[in-house]
Amino acid sequence: MDGTRPREKQELETDMSTAPLAGLKILSLAEQFPGPYATMLLSDMGAEVTMIERPGVGDPARQFPPLFRALNRGKRSVALDLKSADGLAQFRSLAQTADVIVEGFRPGKLAALGAGFEDMRSANPRLVYVSISGYGQDGPYRDRAGHDLSYEGVGGLLADQADAKQPGPVPPIPLADVGAALFAAIAILSAVVSSQRTGQGRYVDVSMSDAVVSMLTAFLAPAANGTPLGEFIAEPGYGVFTCKDGKLLTLSIAHEDWFWKPFCDVIDRADLAPLTGRDRVARKVALREEIAAILVGKTRAEWGDLLDKAGVPWGPVNSLVETLDDPHVRARQLLRKITHDGGKAETFIVQPLKFDGFETATPNLPPELGADNDSVFSDDAN
């Protein structure tokens, strides 16, 4: 089916005037991961994103082309030296017609250069200014260096390792980066609404460690109140299991008896169906071993058919390559293929929101450093 394949740029004609964020102008000085991911999502929704990069080197992520390209397609690049009077003047000129500035430097660095919020607000009173940093603009860790793992540790994401007093694996997903990016996108949209309503811009402080704390709300709030969290993820039917063909599947029966009972029918263990959640958790180790011994008896496809028919929550455990070829991922049209001059094809992942009356267009390729200096300043002059 056509809808299950990544589509070439020429196959998808999108009227960008219908995009939810059409006309929104964003200047991004944020590098590495959170800022670029946040602005990429907004670019897919119609925002015009111009990266302001350091001449000669640009975003440090350019040293890792796969990462940089994944997060920066669909944007423009301008190389400006904000430490020079000319570069700062050019940036100030761009800020006069922008809606948003996003930056990711150490707290106070841009203000010291004359490019902080107060400086830019004097050029454009309605400007939204979003700062993304590791620990925020205040607090005792404000000036501490760090990366994703450090923020995860402070925010409680590695609490299991703290409780065990034993180092464990590094989480495979940079959740502090991703979480801060999503909060930054929310910050931008919220502040733009306020700016449009009042005519006055806003400054927003986005902390990566704060993002981790917020994402752990369901765990930290009970801890703060001395309330046991409960053991819903200790359910024996909540986990990853091996099938006969060596493929893995997930079962996600949390605390629901209405999923447990049909699951017991599927695995032909009606004797286990009367067990309540409390009973199951109390016997979790033994039950999990029994479930594992049963599931290894059929292939994943065989179990999948049975579990789907019974309405039991499950899913395949995909590799990255399998995810790209998963029929549901393809049907949701999250992949876009761009053909370079010369015929080379490159696939990108687009933002996942589905808007009535607008379909995310195939993005442009990531820009070369400073590729848009002439066109951007020509536009600004006009």
N, C-alpha and C positions, 0 to 999 in steps of 0.2 A: 504493500500500500504506500502511496506517496507520502502520507503523513508520518510514516515511521522511519524516514531516511533524513539525514542532514541535508539541508537544501543549499544549493549554490546561491550566491548573492543575486544573480540575475533572475532566480526563480521566485524571489520574494519581493514584491513591490509594496512598500509601506508608506502611507501618507503621514510623514512625521508631524504635520500640523495637528494631527489627532492624538499625538503622544501626551500622556498625562503631565509631563514636565516640559513640554515644548516652550521654548523661550527662556528657560531658566539658565543663567550663565554662572558657571562655577570655575573659580581659579583654584587649582590644587597645588599646594607646596608639600603635600603629605607624600612620604616615600615608603618604600618597602611593601607592607601588606595592608594594614587596616584602612588607611586613607584611599589607596588605589582601588581596593575592593569596593568600598562604600561608593566612591564616585563612579566606578564602572557600572554598578547597579543603577545609579541614577542616570547615567548616560544612556543605558538601554531603554530607560523610560522617557527619553527625549531631551534630557539636559545637555547643554553644550559644555563640555569639560575641557579646559585648557590646563595642561600641566606646566608649571613653572619650574624648570630644572636648572641645575648649576651648569654653566658652560664647561664643556670638555669632559665632564664625568656623568652628569645627569643623576637620575635616581640610582642609588647603589644597587638596586635590584637588577639593573641592566647587566651586571656581572653574571647574572643567572637568567639567560634569555628565556627559558621555558616559563619561569615564574613571572618575569616582567611582561612577557607577551600575553600570558593568561589573564593578567589583571589590568592591562592598559589598552586593550583594543577599543576602537571607537572614540579615541580622544585626540586632542591636538597637543603638540609640544612646542614650548617656547623656552629658549635658553636665555636666562637673565642672571647677571651678577648683582645680587641685592646689596653687596658690600660696596658697590660703586655708586656714585651719585647718579649717573645716567641710568643704571639698571634700576635703582630704587624709584627714580622719576617715571620710568616706563611702567613699572609695576603699579605705581600709584595711579597712573593714567588708566590702566586696565581696570583697576578697582573702582574707578568712578562709574563704570557702566556694568559692573558685575553685580550679581545678587548674593553670591556666597564666596567666601574664602575658606579653604580647608588647609590646615597646616599640621605637621607632625614633628616639629622640632622640640628640643628640650625647653622646658618652661622659661620664658623670658628672653629666649634667643632672638626672636624676630622683633620684639619690642626694642631690644638693644640696637638693632639695625635701623630702627625707624619704620618698621613694617608691622608693628603690633596692632591690636584692635583699635586702640584710641587714635593711632596715627591714621589708620584706614577709615575710621568712622568720620574723621574730619574731612576726608575726601568724598565720602558717600554715607550719609547718615542712616540710610536704610539697609546698610550692608550687614549680612549675617556672617559671623566669624567663628569658625569651629576649630578648636585646638584638640588634637589627639596626642596623648602622652602616656607613658607607662603608669605613673602613679598620680597624675592629675597636677593641677597648678598650685596646690598647697599640700600641707601635711609633711611629716618628718621624712618621707621617702621621696619627696618632690624631685630632688636632684640626683637620685640614685640611678645608675645605668641599669638596663635590664633588657630582656627579650621575653618572648611569650612564656617560656617555662617558668621564669621568675614570677611573673604575674599570676600564673596558675597556682604556684606554691603559696604565695601570700593570700590569694583569694579563696583557698580552701579546696581547690579541685583535686589536690593530691592528698586529701585528708586520710585516705586509707593507708597511705604510706607513712604518714605521721603517726597514726594510731598503732601501726605495726612496728614502728621504729625501724623500718627496713626499706631501703631504696627499691623502687620498682621500675617498670618500663616507663619511658617517656611517652605521654599520650601522642597518638599518631596524627591527631588533628590539632592545629594551633588555635585552640578555642578562645584564648584571650585576644588574639588577632581578629578572628572571625567575629567574636562577640562585640569587640570595640567597633568594628566596621559597621555592624548592623545598628548599634546604638548611635554611631555617627550619622548614618543615613536618617534615622529617626530624628536626631537633633537638627539636621539640616532642614528637613521637611517641616518640623514643628516651628522652628525659628522663622522660616520663610513665611509660613502662614501668619505668624505674629507680625512680621515686618510688613506684609501686605495689608494687614488690618490697621496697624498703627502708624506706619510710615517710619518707624524707628527700628534700627537693627538690633541684634542681640549677640552677645558673646556666649559661647557654650563650651564648657570644659568637659571633655570626654576622657576618662581614665580607663586604661586597659585592665588594671587590677580591679577597679570598681565594676567593670563589666562582668568579670568572673564572679565577684560577690553577688551581683544581681542575678546572674544565671543560676546560682545555687540557692535562690530564695526558698525553694521548697525544702531544702535541707538545713539551711542556716537559721531560718525562723524557728523551727522546733528546737534546735540546739540553743538558741538564745532564750527560749522560754522553759528550758528544762523538760521538754515534752519528748517522749520517745517517738522516733520517726515512724516506726513500724517496719516490717520486713517484706514489703510487697515485692521487691526484686529478689527476695530470697525464695520465692515460689519455685518449686522444682520444675514447673513447666515454663519458666522464664529463663531462656538461655540459648546457647548454640550447641547443636548436636551434629554428629557425623552419620551419614547415610551409607547404604551398602556400596554405592559407587564411589565413595570417598568424598563426595560433595557435602557441603555443610548447609544446614538450614537453621533458621531461628524459630523458636516458639516464643510467643510473648503473651502467655497467660499470666496476668499479674495477680489480681485478687478476685477475679470473676468466676464464680461457680458456674455461671451460664456458659463459659467457654471450657471449663474443666470437664464438665459432664459429657459433652459431645466428643471431647478429645479422648476420654476414656473409652467411649464406644469405638472410635477410630482405631485405637490400639488394642481393642478387644480385652479391656480390663475393666469391665463393669463393676468389679468388686471395689475399685478405687473411687468410683463416682460419688459415693456419699461423703467423702472427706471434705470438710470445710477448709477454708483458707488457713485457719489456725492449725488445723490438723496437718495440713500439707507442709506448712512451714516447720512444724515440730519434727516432721519426718523427712525433711528436705533432702538430706544427703542420700538416704536409702532410696527415696523415690526418684531422685535424679539419676541414680545408677540404673534403676529399673527402666526408666524412660529411655536412657541412652542405649541399653541393651536391646530394646524393642526397635528403636528407630534405625539401628544399623542393619536391620533385617530387610529393608526395602530401599530402592533408589530414591533420590530426592524427587524425581518426577512422579513416581508412584505415590509417595507421601503427599506431594503437593496436590494432586488430584483429589485424594481422600480428604485432606484438610480443608480444601476449598469447598468441597461439597458439604462438609459438616459445619462450615462457617467458623473454623478455628483460626485465630490469628497466627500467621507464620510468614516466612519469606526466605528467599534464597540468600546465601551469603556470597556476594559477588566479588570477584577481583575488580580492579579498576577497568581492565579491558572488558570484562563481562558486563560491568555497569554501562559502559558506552554502547554495548550491543543489546542491552536488556530491552525487550519489546515495549515495556511500559515507559522507560526513559525516552525511547525514540518516539513513541506515540505522543508524549507530552511536548515534543519539539523543543527540547532543551539544547540541542546541538545545532550549530550553524557552521557550514563549510564555506570558506573563502578561497577562491582560486587566485593565486598570485599571477602577475605577468610571467609568462613562460610556462604556465600550466601546473605549477606545484600547488597542491591543495593543503589547507591548514584548517583544522576544526577547532571551534571555540564553544564555550558554554555560555548561554545567555541567562539573564535574570529570570526567575521562575514565576513571577506573578502573571496572572492571566486577566487582562483588562477587556471589558466589553467595548467594542469599537476600535480597539487598537491591538495590533500584533507586533511584538518586538521584531525589529528589522534585523537583517544580517548586518553586523557591525563592520566598520572599516578595520583594516589591519592596524596594529600598534604603530605609533609614529616613530620615526628616527629622531634622535635628539636635536631639538631646535628646528625641526622640519617646517614649522608653521610660523616662524618669526615674521617673515615678510607678509603673509596673508593676514595674520592676527593684527599686526600694527597698521596694515593698510585698512582693515575693517575699523580699527579704533580711530584712525584719522578721519574716517567718513562719519 
